[in-house]
Amino acid sequence: MNEGTRSWLLEQLPTLCCPRCGADLALRGDEIACSGCSQDFPVTHDIPQLFWPNDWSDERRDVTEVVRSFYEETPFPNYDDFDSIGSLQRKARQGLFARLLDEQVPPGARIIECGCGTGQLSNFLSIANRTVFGTDMCLNSLKMAQAFKEKQALARVHFLQMNLFRPVFKPESFDLVISNGVLHHTSDPFLAFQTIARLTRPGGYLLVGLYHRYGRLVTDLRRAIFNLTRDRFTSLDPNLREGGFRQAKWKAWFMDQYKNPHESKHTIGEVIGWLRKLGFQLVRSLPSSRPFQPVDEMTRLFQPEQPGNGLERSLVELGMIRGGSREGGFFIVIGRKPANR
């Protein structure tokens, strides 16, 4: 464990808890030790390995290990060989959502990304003087994230191996909790939503991105064609057809979109219902739950919008069949935890 890792772990220990029993953690040599159950957790490649498996009954299906094995073999998203801070910023800001996040999340914010993959978003958001924790269950993905962090000397981002059903941070630790493209690969997306929502501070925000029930139909059709033709006709995917991916990134996109062992689909209305059950306030969805409300450079991610009614939301969601052609049928919902809770 290098001195930088030791330093930030010592600083963050008051906010950490054992994923097995919930007790406080302490440093013991080069390992992390639980003060309650005495479980020791190693630190490998300067990444605290705080993953603890689910303790569900045998009757309940758990896809965690299947999905973890898949991403250990094909980390997503992959880095290009020439990536640097400058190229990461340029690529991230080419996407409207990442650009809006960077412009609107203030410096000094404390952020956790649950399911950060190879850490591109976590690394990117940390550049503007934010404290960011990227967590994932896949060690190979985290190694890529950590290698980029170290190469670019990013001091305000930290990576930990964690099961999002067994968080290693105490409740109400973060201004912004992000889980983008992750919950639909879990056994119980709503339970995962509930679990990570507890990490949000009063007045803080929860941002989740999920596959859409209708927007994913085009991808499902392509997947069926690829399976029937032994992965021919990959040019049906516009991202693969237009090129620009090096081999590792090409494979990462293809495997994530078309070979993932488990995924579920959801709707904007469903996730709005999740927020209500937890007492969170809906801030907005992307796309908007009202028709003809484009997402553009003027969109304020954390400014509440007037939600659409059932009919308006249905029109938006049906329109995602066409919109899902390129982005894999993806939508985002942002909620706020009331400040008085």
C-alpha positions in Angstrom: 0.0 0.0 0.0 1.5 3.3 -1.0 1.5 6.3 1.2 -1.2 8.1 -0.8 -3.6 5.2 -0.4 -2.8 5.0 3.3 -3.4 8.7 3.8 -6.8 8.8 2.1 -7.9 5.6 3.9 -7.0 7.1 7.3 -8.9 10.2 6.4 -12.0 8.3 5.3 -12.1 5.6 8.0 -14.8 7.5 10.0 -17.1 7.2 7.0 -16.4 3.6 6.2 -18.1 0.5 7.6 -17.7 -3.2 7.4 -19.7 -4.7 4.5 -20.1 -7.9 6.5 -21.5 -6.5 9.9 -21.6 -2.7 9.5 -19.0 -2.0 12.3 -16.2 0.5 12.1 -13.0 -0.3 10.2 -9.4 0.4 11.1 -6.0 0.0 9.3 -3.9 -2.9 10.6 -0.6 -2.9 8.7 -1.4 -3.1 5.0 -4.9 -4.5 5.6 -8.3 -3.1 6.7 -9.7 -4.7 9.8 -13.3 -4.7 11.2 -13.6 -3.8 14.8 -16.8 -5.9 15.1 -16.5 -9.2 13.3 -12.7 -9.1 13.1 -12.8 -9.7 9.3 -9.7 -8.6 7.5 -9.8 -7.0 4.0 -6.7 -6.8 1.8 -5.6 -3.8 -0.3 -4.4 -5.0 -3.7 -2.9 -2.6 -6.3 -3.8 0.1 -3.9 -7.5 -0.9 -4.2 -9.2 -1.8 -0.9 -11.0 -5.1 -1.5 -14.1 -4.6 0.5 -16.4 -6.8 -1.5 -18.7 -9.1 0.6 -21.1 -11.5 -1.1 -24.9 -11.4 -0.6 -26.3 -13.6 2.2 -29.6 -14.3 0.4 -31.4 -17.6 0.8 -30.9 -20.4 -1.8 -34.4 -19.8 -3.1 -33.5 -16.3 -4.3 -31.7 -16.0 -7.6 -28.4 -14.1 -7.3 -26.6 -13.2 -10.5 -23.8 -11.2 -8.8 -21.1 -13.8 -9.4 -22.1 -14.5 -13.0 -22.1 -10.8 -13.9 -18.9 -10.2 -12.0 -17.1 -13.0 -13.9 -18.4 -11.5 -17.2 -16.9 -8.0 -16.4 -13.7 -9.4 -15.0 -13.1 -10.9 -18.5 -14.4 -7.9 -20.5 -14.0 -4.6 -18.4 -16.3 -1.8 -19.6 -15.8 0.8 -20.8 -12.2 0.3 -21.9 -9.6 3.0 -22.3 -7.8 3.9 -25.5 -4.1 3.5 -25.6 -3.5 7.2 -25.8 -5.9 8.4 -23.1 -4.7 11.3 -20.9 -6.4 13.9 -18.8 -6.9 16.0 -21.9 -8.2 13.3 -24.1 -10.5 12.0 -21.3 -12.0 15.5 -20.8 -12.5 15.9 -24.6 -14.2 12.5 -25.0 -16.3 13.0 -21.9 -17.4 16.4 -22.9 -18.4 15.2 -26.4 -21.3 13.5 -24.5 -23.9 16.0 -23.4 -24.7 14.2 -20.1 -21.1 14.1 -18.9 -20.6 17.7 -19.9 -23.7 18.9 -18.1 -22.6 17.0 -15.0 -19.2 18.6 -15.1 -20.6 22.0 -15.5 -23.3 21.7 -12.8 -21.9 19.6 -10.0 -20.0 22.2 -7.8 -16.3 21.9 -6.8 -16.0 20.4 -3.4 -18.9 18.0 -3.9 -18.6 14.5 -2.4 -19.6 11.9 -4.9 -19.9 8.1 -5.1 -20.3 6.1 -8.3 -21.7 2.7 -7.6 -20.7 0.5 -10.4 -18.0 2.7 -11.9 -16.5 0.0 -14.2 -13.1 1.2 -15.4 -13.7 4.6 -13.7 -13.8 7.0 -16.6 -16.6 9.1 -15.2 -15.2 9.0 -11.7 -11.8 10.1 -12.9 -13.3 12.8 -15.1 -15.5 14.3 -12.3 -12.6 14.4 -9.9 -10.6 16.8 -12.1 -12.6 19.8 -11.0 -11.7 19.6 -7.3 -14.5 17.1 -6.3 -13.9 14.2 -4.0 -15.1 11.1 -5.9 -15.2 7.4 -4.9 -15.5 4.9 -7.6 -16.8 1.5 -6.5 -17.2 -1.7 -8.5 -17.3 -5.4 -7.8 -14.8 -6.2 -10.6 -11.2 -5.9 -9.6 -9.9 -5.9 -13.2 -12.0 -2.9 -14.1 -10.8 -1.1 -10.9 -7.2 -1.9 -11.8 -7.7 0.1 -15.1 -9.3 2.9 -13.2 -6.5 3.0 -10.6 -3.8 2.8 -13.3 -5.2 5.8 -15.1 -5.6 7.7 -11.8 -1.9 7.0 -10.9 -0.6 7.8 -14.4 -2.4 11.1 -14.4 -1.7 11.9 -10.7 -5.4 12.4 -9.9 -5.4 12.9 -6.1 -9.2 13.4 -5.4 -10.5 10.1 -6.8 -10.4 6.8 -4.9 -11.4 3.3 -6.0 -12.7 0.5 -3.9 -14.0 -3.0 -4.6 -17.6 -3.2 -3.3 -20.9 -5.1 -3.6 -23.5 -2.3 -4.0 -25.9 -4.5 -2.0 -23.3 -4.4 0.9 -22.1 -0.8 0.9 -18.8 0.1 2.7 -19.8 3.7 3.4 -22.1 4.8 6.2 -25.5 6.1 5.4 -25.9 9.8 4.3 -22.2 10.2 3.3 -22.6 11.8 -0.2 -23.9 14.9 -1.9 -24.4 12.9 -5.1 -24.9 9.1 -5.6 -24.5 7.9 -9.2 -25.3 4.5 -10.6 -25.4 4.7 -14.3 -26.0 1.5 -16.3 -25.6 -0.8 -13.4 -28.8 -1.7 -11.5 -30.3 -3.5 -14.6 -27.5 -6.0 -14.3 -28.4 -6.9 -10.7 -30.7 -9.6 -9.3 -33.0 -7.0 -7.7 -32.8 -3.5 -9.2 -35.3 -2.0 -6.7 -33.4 -3.4 -3.7 -30.2 -2.1 -5.2 -31.9 1.3 -5.6 -33.0 1.3 -2.0 -29.5 0.3 -0.8 -27.6 3.0 -2.6 -30.2 5.7 -1.9 -29.3 5.4 1.8 -25.9 6.8 1.0 -27.5 10.2 -0.1 -27.2 13.1 2.4 -30.3 15.1 3.2 -30.6 17.6 0.4 -28.4 15.4 -1.8 -29.1 13.8 -5.1 -29.5 10.3 -6.4 -28.9 9.7 -10.2 -29.6 6.3 -11.8 -29.5 5.3 -15.4 -31.3 2.1 -16.6 -32.2 0.3 -19.8 -35.6 1.2 -21.0 -38.3 -1.4 -21.7 -39.1 0.0 -25.1 -35.9 1.7 -26.0 -34.1 -1.6 -25.7 -36.2 -3.3 -28.3 -33.8 -2.4 -31.2 -30.8 -3.7 -29.3 -32.7 -6.9 -28.5 -33.5 -7.4 -32.2 -29.8 -6.9 -33.1 -28.8 -9.4 -30.3 -31.1 -12.0 -31.8 -29.6 -11.5 -35.2 -26.1 -11.7 -33.9 -26.9 -14.9 -32.0 -28.5 -16.5 -35.1 -25.6 -15.6 -37.4 -22.7 -16.2 -35.0 -22.0 -12.5 -34.6 -22.1 -11.5 -38.2 -23.6 -8.2 -39.4 -22.2 -6.2 -36.5 -22.5 -3.2 -38.8 -26.1 -3.1 -37.7 -24.9 -1.3 -34.6 -24.2 2.3 -35.6 -21.5 2.7 -33.0 -19.6 -0.3 -34.4 -20.4 0.6 -38.0 -19.0 4.1 -37.9 -15.6 2.9 -36.4 -13.4 5.0 -34.2 -13.1 2.2 -31.6 -9.8 0.5 -31.1 -10.0 -3.2 -30.7 -10.3 -3.3 -26.9 -13.1 -0.7 -26.9 -14.9 -2.3 -29.8 -15.0 -5.6 -27.9 -16.0 -3.9 -24.7 -19.0 -2.2 -26.3 -20.1 -5.3 -28.2 -19.8 -7.6 -25.2 -21.6 -5.2 -22.9 -24.5 -4.6 -25.2 -25.0 -8.0 -26.8 -23.4 -10.7 -24.6 -24.2 -9.7 -21.1 -25.5 -12.6 -19.0 -28.2 -10.7 -17.3 -30.2 -7.5 -17.8 -33.6 -6.1 -16.9 -35.6 -3.3 -18.5 -37.5 -0.5 -16.8 -39.6 2.6 -17.4 -39.4 6.2 -16.3 -42.7 5.8 -14.5 -41.4 2.8 -12.6 -38.4 4.6 -11.3 -40.5 7.7 -10.4 -42.5 5.2 -8.3 -39.3 4.0 -6.6 -38.4 7.5 -5.6 -41.8 8.1 -4.1 -41.6 4.9 -2.1 -38.4 6.2 -0.5 -39.7 9.7 0.1 -37.4 11.2 -2.5 -38.5 14.1 -4.7 -38.4 13.7 -8.4 -36.1 16.3 -10.0 -36.1 15.3 -13.6 -35.7 12.5 -16.1 -33.6 12.3 -19.3 -35.4 12.3 -21.6 -38.0 14.5 -20.0 -41.2 12.9 -19.0 -43.0 15.5 -21.0 -43.0 15.5 -24.8 -41.1 18.1 -26.8 -38.7 19.0 -24.0 -35.3 18.4 -25.5 -32.2 17.8 -23.5 -29.6 20.3 -24.6 -26.9 22.6 -23.3 -29.5 24.7 -21.4 -30.8 21.7 -19.4 -30.4 22.1 -15.6 -29.9 18.6 -14.3 -30.6 19.5 -10.6 -33.4 22.0 -11.2 -36.9 20.4 -10.8 -39.0 20.1 -13.9 -42.7 19.7 -14.0 -43.3 16.0 -14.6 -45.5 14.8 -17.3 -48.8 13.1 -16.7 -49.4 9.4 -17.5 -50.3 10.1 -21.1 -47.4 12.5 -21.7 -45.0 10.0 -20.2 -46.4 7.2 -22.3 -45.8 9.2 -25.5 -42.2 9.9 -24.4 -41.5 6.3 -23.5 -42.9 5.0 -26.8 -40.7 7.4 -28.6 -37.7 5.8 -27.1 -38.1 2.8 -29.4 -36.6 5.0 -32.1 -34.2 6.9 -29.8 -32.7 3.6 -28.5 -31.1 2.8 -31.8 -27.7 4.3 -30.9 -27.6 4.6 -27.1 -28.9 1.2 -26.3 -32.2 2.3 -25.0 -31.0 4.2 -21.9 -32.8 6.7 -19.6 -31.8 8.6 -16.5 -33.8 9.7 -13.4 -32.6 12.2 -10.8 -34.1 12.4 -7.4 -33.4 14.6 -4.3 -33.5 13.5 -0.7 -35.5 16.1 1.3 -33.2 18.3 3.4 -35.3 17.8 6.6 -35.0 14.1 6.7 
